[in-house]
């Protein structure tokens, strides 16, 4: 955990790839816009670049922050190896018994070369924060 957890905000409607269309045509699709604003976004508190050399080890992912970050491993790391980048949201979510939380990347927010993994978090009992994982493609 860090002294300053990432910002948590409602899902955002705008997408760069949608903005690039003539007359922003994709914004006329209500189901697409509704999906974009579904849920919440946890924003990384700093910019960084991550590169994977294709190898199987944790060390095969190199993470470089835009500015020096003393707590970087508490926010983003190569935890699982094999091209999986791990983010630590640093939040403990709770829900009533029988309910959980679906965790994924923001809907329709495309990133070149990396894909968010989807997890069902059992927030009705889990006593610690979860991780958000992305896999290089």
KEKE-3310 file (N, C-alpha, C; in steps of 0.2 Angstrom, whole numbers, plus 5000, padded with zeros to 4 digits):
npx = (5004:5002:5004:4996:4982:4977:4966:4949:4936:4920:4915:4922:4915:4921:4932:4948:4949:4936:4934:4942:4934:4925:4914:4913:4906:4904:4899:4886:4880:4871:4871:4885:4890:4884:4890:4903:4903:4900:4902:4917:4933:4949:4963:4979:4992:5003:5012:5019:5030:5029:5038:5040:5050:5047:5051:5050:5051:5049:5058:5058:5049:5050:5048:5046:5045:5037:5042:5053:5048:5046:5037:5034:5033:5023:5012:5013:5019:5029:5023:5018:5025:5029:5024:5014:5007:5006:4994:4991:4977:4974:4963:4950:4937:4920:4905:4888:4884:4885:4887:4898:4912:4915:4930:4939:4948:4944:4929:4929:4941:4954:4971:4986:4995:4994:4982:4968:4965:4951:4943:4933:4930:4928:4921:4913:4919:4933:4948:4958:4966:4963:4972:4975:4977:4986:4990:5003:5002)
npy = (4994:5012:5029:5037:5032:5026:5036:5035:5034:5037:5027:5033:5041:5044:5039:5038:5032:5032:5046:5049:5046:5052:5065:5060:5048:5034:5038:5039:5027:5020:5008:5006:5018:5017:5005:5010:5019:5011:5005:5008:5017:5014:5024:5025:5032:5038:5041:5028:5017:5001:4987:4971:4958:4946:4935:4921:4925:4934:4945:4949:4958:4976:4990:5007:5022:5038:5048:5048:5035:5031:5021:5012:4998:4994:4998:4995:4981:4966:4952:4939:4933:4927:4938:4944:4959:4967:4976:4985:4990:4994:4995:4990:4982:4979:4969:4963:4947:4934:4942:4948:4956:4961:4963:4972:4979:4995:4996:4995:5002:5003:4996:4995:4981:4975:4967:4968:4957:4948:4947:4939:4945:4940:4949:4948:4941:4942:4946:4955:4967:4965:4961:4968:4962:4962:4956:4955:4955)
npz = (5000:4997:5002:4995:4988:4971:4961:4961:4950:4941:4927:4911:4897:4885:4872:4864:4851:4847:4846:4834:4823:4809:4812:4825:4825:4832:4844:4843:4845:4857:4865:4865:4871:4884:4889:4890:4900:4911:4927:4937:4936:4940:4942:4938:4948:4942:4927:4916:4907:4901:4896:4888:4884:4879:4885:4898:4912:4927:4927:4914:4910:4910:4919:4918:4926:4922:4930:4944:4956:4972:4977:4967:4965:4973:4966:4952:4944:4939:4943:4941:4930:4913:4904:4911:4917:4933:4942:4957:4964:4977:4985:4996:4993:4998:4999:5000:5007:4995:4984:4971:4963:4946:4938:4927:4912:4907:4898:4880:4879:4871:4871:4863:4861:4873:4884:4895:4909:4915:4930:4943:4958:4974:4984:4995:5005:5004:5012:5009:4997:4979:4964:4948:4932:4917:4901:4890:4872)
capx = (5000:5005:5001:4991:4979:4975:4960:4943:4930:4915:4918:4921:4912:4926:4938:4952:4947:4929:4935:4945:4929:4922:4908:4913:4900:4903:4896:4879:4878:4869:4874:4892:4891:4882:4896:4909:4902:4898:4907:4922:4940:4955:4968:4986:4994:5008:5013:5025:5030:5031:5040:5041:5055:5044:5053:5045:5053:5047:5063:5057:5045:5054:5043:5050:5040:5039:5046:5055:5042:5048:5033:5032:5032:5016:5007:5013:5025:5029:5022:5017:5029:5026:5021:5008:5009:5001:4993:4989:4973:4975:4957:4947:4929:4916:4899:4884:4885:4883:4888:4905:4913:4919:4936:4942:4950:4938:4926:4931:4947:4959:4978:4990:5000:4992:4975:4967:4962:4945:4942:4927:4932:4923:4921:4909:4923:4940:4950:4963:4965:4965:4976:4972:4982:4986:4994:5006:5000)
capy = (5000:5018:5034:5040:5027:5028:5039:5031:5038:5033:5026:5038:5039:5046:5035:5041:5029:5035:5053:5049:5045:5058:5067:5056:5043:5029:5041:5039:5021:5021:5003:5007:5023:5014:5001:5014:5022:5006:5004:5013:5017:5016:5027:5024:5039:5041:5038:5023:5013:4994:4983:4964:4955:4939:4929:4918:4927:4941:4950:4950:4965:4981:4995:5013:5027:5044:5052:5043:5033:5026:5015:5009:4991:4994:5000:4991:4976:4960:4948:4932:4931:4926:4943:4947:4965:4967:4983:4985:4995:4996:4996:4984:4982:4974:4968:4959:4940:4931:4947:4950:4962:4959:4967:4971:4985:4999:4994:4998:5006:4998:4997:4991:4976:4973:4966:4967:4950:4949:4942:4940:4946:4938:4954:4947:4938:4943:4951:4959:4970:4961:4963:4969:4960:4963:4952:4957:4951)
capz = (5000:4997:5006:4991:4983:4965:4960:4959:4947:4937:4920:4907:4890:4879:4869:4858:4844:4845:4844:4828:4818:4806:4816:4831:4824:4837:4850:4842:4847:4864:4869:4866:4876:4890:4891:4891:4907:4916:4933:4940:4934:4945:4938:4940:4950:4938:4920:4916:4901:4902:4890:4889:4879:4876:4889:4903:4919:4930:4925:4907:4910:4912:4920:4919:4927:4919:4935:4949:4960:4977:4979:4961:4966:4977:4961:4946:4945:4936:4948:4939:4924:4906:4901:4914:4921:4938:4945:4963:4965:4984:4988:4998:4991:5002:4996:5004:5005:4988:4978:4970:4958:4940:4937:4920:4910:4905:4892:4874:4880:4868:4872:4858:4863:4880:4885:4902:4911:4918:4936:4947:4965:4979:4989:5001:5010:5003:5017:5006:4991:4974:4959:4941:4928:4910:4898:4884:4867)
cpx = (5004:5001:4995:4988:4977:4968:4955:4938:4926:4917:4917:4919:4917:4931:4941:4950:4941:4930:4938:4940:4927:4916:4908:4907:4899:4899:4888:4876:4877:4872:4882:4894:4889:4887:4902:4909:4900:4904:4911:4929:4944:4961:4975:4989:5000:5009:5019:5024:5032:5033:5042:5045:5053:5046:5048:5046:5050:5051:5062:5053:5049:5049:5047:5045:5042:5043:5048:5049:5045:5044:5030:5030:5025:5010:5007:5020:5024:5029:5022:5021:5025:5022:5015:5011:5004:5000:4990:4984:4973:4968:4954:4940:4926:4909:4895:4885:4881:4884:4896:4906:4917:4924:4939:4945:4943:4935:4927:4936:4953:4966:4982:4995:4999:4985:4974:4964:4956:4945:4936:4930:4927:4924:4916:4913:4930:4943:4956:4962:4967:4970:4973:4978:4981:4991:4997:5004:5005)
cpy = (5006:5023:5037:5035:5030:5032:5034:5035:5034:5032:5032:5036:5040:5041:5038:5038:5031:5042:5054:5048:5052:5059:5063:5051:5038:5032:5041:5032:5020:5015:5003:5012:5021:5009:5005:5017:5017:5005:5010:5012:5018:5018:5027:5031:5042:5037:5033:5020:5006:4990:4976:4961:4948:4934:4927:4921:4933:4946:4952:4956:4970:4987:5001:5019:5033:5048:5047:5042:5029:5020:5012:5002:4989:4996:4996:4987:4970:4955:4941:4929:4930:4931:4946:4953:4966:4974:4981:4991:4998:4998:4989:4985:4977:4974:4963:4951:4938:4936:4947:4955:4959:4965:4966:4978:4989:4997:4998:5003:5002:5001:4992:4987:4973:4972:4965:4960:4952:4944:4944:4940:4945:4943:4953:4943:4940:4948:4955:4962:4965:4964:4964:4967:4961:4959:4955:4952:4951)
cpz = (5000:5001:5002:4986:4977:4965:4958:4956:4943:4930:4915:4900:4885:4878:4864:4851:4842:4842:4837:4822:4815:4810:4823:4831:4829:4843:4849:4843:4855:4868:4870:4871:4883:4893:4893:4898:4912:4921:4934:4936:4940:4941:4942:4942:4947:4932:4920:4909:4904:4896:4892:4883:4876:4880:4895:4910:4921:4927:4918:4905:4913:4913:4922:4920:4924:4923:4940:4954:4966:4978:4973:4962:4970:4972:4955:4946:4940:4941:4946:4933:4918:4903:4904:4918:4926:4941:4952:4965:4972:4987:4990:4998:4995:4998:5001:5002:4999:4982:4978:4965:4952:4939:4930:4918:4908:4898:4886:4874:4877:4869:4867:4862:4870:4881:4893:4903:4915:4924:4940:4955:4970:4985:4995:5006:5010:5008:5015:4999:4985:4969:4952:4937:4921:4907:4891:4878:4861)
residu = (UNK:UNK:UNK:UNK:UNK:UNK:UNK:UNK:UNK:UNK:UNK:UNK:UNK:UNK:UNK:UNK:UNK:UNK:UNK:UNK:UNK:UNK:UNK:UNK:UNK:UNK:UNK:UNK:UNK:UNK:UNK:UNK:UNK:UNK:UNK:UNK:UNK:UNK:UNK:UNK:UNK:UNK:UNK:UNK:UNK:UNK:UNK:UNK:UNK:UNK:UNK:UNK:UNK:UNK:UNK:UNK:UNK:UNK:UNK:UNK:UNK:UNK:UNK:UNK:UNK:UNK:UNK:UNK:UNK:UNK:UNK:UNK:UNK:UNK:UNK:UNK:UNK:UNK:UNK:UNK:UNK:UNK:UNK:UNK:UNK:UNK:UNK:UNK:UNK:UNK:UNK:UNK:UNK:UNK:UNK:UNK:UNK:UNK:UNK:UNK:UNK:UNK:UNK:UNK:UNK:UNK:UNK:UNK:UNK:UNK:UNK:UNK:UNK:UNK:UNK:UNK:UNK:UNK:UNK:UNK:UNK:UNK:UNK:UNK:UNK:UNK:UNK:UNK:UNK:UNK:UNK:UNK:UNK:UNK:UNK:UNK:UNK)
# end
